[in-house]
Amino acid sequence: MLVIKDVYKTFHPGTINEKVALNGINMVLEDGDFVTVIGGNGAGKSTLLNMIAGVHTPDTGQILLDGIDITNLAEYKRAKYLGRVFQDPMMGTAADMWIEENLALAARRGQPRTLRWAITKKEREEFREILKPLGLGLENRLSTKVGLLSGGQRQALTLLMAAMRSPKLLLLDEHTAALDPKTAATVLQLSDKFVEEGHLTAMMVTHNMKDAIAHGNRLIMMHEGQVILDIRGEEKKKLTVEELLEEFSKASGSEFANDRALLNK
């Protein structure tokens, strides 16, 4: 589903602020893979997701999504293939629009715009049905402005919107980092549910080692712009945080120095 070939990215080249963000990334995600991506600050995790989403363009290399070369495709043009949930619950939804209006925008992603009633009665009923499984009571608040929702409610809604049109790839960029532990656990459960039921291919960046191990079928660790660990299947299921730290030390030749990840052991 996703093929990344020899991707390099350097920010501010030739200056005192030069930063090699991606240093020869090669990666293949099979259809249905749910990959968690972990690494220290500056490892290249968010840059990788931004590269796939089209926020940044590689200096060299190629990115293929379901056989389509999207390397230089504009961000808005590749949006119809991707679903994305950001770290900030305020992103991904329109705060001044109603819940049903946000869902309508997500439902019509990639479709041509026409002159007709914005939301039909049938669509409104469909929105109620897809909101019910969230267990947040949002199905009874379709005319509530999204800006009035809590961070957890808004993130759950954003996740639903990102997954509802079965994107070729779902990108989860530390999407629980700004939430309290209980709410984060709920959003992670919903992430698992949407990926499994929708048979989606997904990539989730996280600083939490426990979450990286517990979710998905494959774990990738990055360090200094490179993939240094790629663990999957039964090996991943048996993994512990201590073993992951040890594997990191072996692969990188250094200790994993990231306070957020270590505090979340």
HELIX and SHEET records of a PDB file:
HELIX    1   1 LYS A   45  ALA A   53  1                                   9    
HELIX    2   2 GLU A   75  ARG A   78  1                                   4    
HELIX    3   3 ALA A   79  TYR A   81  5                                   3    
HELIX    4   4 ILE A   99  ALA A  107  1                                   9    
HELIX    5   5 LYS A  121  LEU A  131  1                                  11    
HELIX    6   6 LYS A  132  LEU A  134  5                                   3    
HELIX    7   7 LEU A  138  ASN A  140  5                                   3    
HELIX    8   8 VAL A  146  LEU A  148  5                                   3    
HELIX    9   9 GLY A  151  ALA A  163  1                                  13    
HELIX   10  10 PRO A  181  GLU A  197  1                                  17    
HELIX   11  11 MET A  209  ALA A  214  1                                   6    
HELIX   12  12 GLY A  233  LYS A  237  1                                   5    
HELIX   13  13 VAL A  241  SER A  252  1                                  12    
HELIX   14  14 ASP A  259  LEU A  263  1                                   5    
SHEET    1   A 4 LYS A  19  LEU A  29  0                                        
SHEET    2   A 4 LEU A   2  PHE A  11 -1                                        
SHEET    3   A 4 THR A  60  LEU A  65 -1                                        
SHEET    4   A 4 ILE A  68  ASP A  69 -1                                        
SHEET    1   B 6 LEU A  82  VAL A  85  0                                        
SHEET    2   B 6 LEU A 169  ASP A 173  1                                        
SHEET    3   B 6 ALA A 202  VAL A 205  1                                        
SHEET    4   B 6 PHE A  34  GLY A  39  1                                        
SHEET    5   B 6 ARG A 218  HIS A 223  1                                        
SHEET    6   B 6 GLN A 226  ARG A 232 -1                                        
END                                                                             
